[in-house]
Amino acid sequence: MDKKALTKSMEEAVKGAAFINQSQLAKYLRRSRTVMPEMLSGLDFLETKREKRYFIPDVAQRLMEQKKMG
């Protein structure tokens, strides 16, 4: 899967939104929410009172980088 396909898939998972939060990403990846902060560290985010929302293309890029490393 390339970055463009991954971005599109994540956008579909959050019903067309451009941002994803840690819980949504954990559900999408089928991983524990406890690993999300480490995975997303260093990425820019929008913070609301209740959550941090990450720009999906940035998250997709991070996942592609980790895929290559692992």
N, C-alpha and C positions, 0 to 999 in steps of 0.2 A: 504494500500500500504506500502510495506517495503522499506528500504533504497536502496536496490539493484534495485528494480523495479523503484523507483523514479529517481535514477541516470541514468538508461537506458533511461527512458522517456525524461529526460532533455537533454541527449546527442543526442537523436533523434531530439529533437526540435531545436538544434543548429547544425544539420547535422554532427554529429559524433565528434564534437570538445570536448576537455576535459575541456574547460573553458567557462564561461558564463558571460556576462556583465549585468549591472543593468537593462537596457532597455529590453534585451532579457528575463530576469527573470520576470520582470513585465508583459510582454506579455504572458509568459508561465503561470503565476499564475492568469492572468486577474485582476491585481491590479494596482493601481497608482504607477508611478515611485517615487513619493514623499515618500513612505513608505520603499523603498528599502534600503536607507542608514542605517536606524535604524535596519532593519531586518538583514543586513549583517555586522553590526558593530562588530569589534573584529576578523573577519575572515581575513586570509592572502589573498593578491591579487597581481596580476601583474599589474603595472600601465604603460599605454602608454600615449602619449601626449593627447589623446582624451577620454580615458576610463579606468575603473578598471575592470579587468577580474578575476573572482573567480573560483577556482577549483570546479568542479561540485560535487564530493563526499563530500566536505566540506559544500557546500550549502545544499545538500540533508540531511546531518546530522543535520544542523541547523533547517531545516524545520521539521524534525522528532522530534527534541527537542521541538519546538514550538507547534507542534501538540499535544504532550503529556501534555503540560502545559495548552493549551486552551481548 
